[in-house]
Amino acid sequence: MISIADVNAMSPKAFIETFGDVAEHSPWVAREADAFRPFASREALVRQFETAIRGANRDAQLALVRAHPDLAGRAKLTDDSTKEQAGAGLNTLTADEFARFTDLNTRYRERFGFPFIFAVKGATKHMILDSFAARVGNDRDAEFETALQQVCRIFRLRLEDRVSP
């Protein structure tokens, strides 16, 4: 774990190298958050990552959402995504469960134009599937907002794993 004092002492390059992967394949979020240093606390750090995302234009937000992998998909995952999906049991799906995830991923992407985002840490595959089934019926604007909320939850959990309180 890194202390907030050590975070604040990092060069901008070191900050981006350390936290550039917190928002999936989107180091621009860390670059934006870096501008708000020094951070008074880990919570302040998390808030600035969210501020970076919320302050971005819709195209940048959509690109960030689209940078996330399909859940239980066969795409190359980041180390964080691999650990998080394994922790939720997505690496041990039965053939029927995998088929259900594949169907929902396809239906969701066709409906919304971006992948289903769910902060899987601490969840079970059954909780994820239930949420997936419920959210696939949302309207696009509501679901885009939910996806952004889930992205923020993902980087909150990742920052909490890396930075001491």
Secondary structure, DSSP 8 states (H G I E B T S, - for coil): -B-HHHHHHS-HHHHHHHHTTSSTT-THHHHHHHTT-S-SSHHHHHHHHHHHHHHS-HHHHHHHHHTS--TT-SS---HHHHHHHHHTTTTS--HHHHHHHHHHHHHHHHHHSS------TT--HHHHHHHHHHHTTS-HHHHHHHHHHHHHHHHHHHHHHHB--
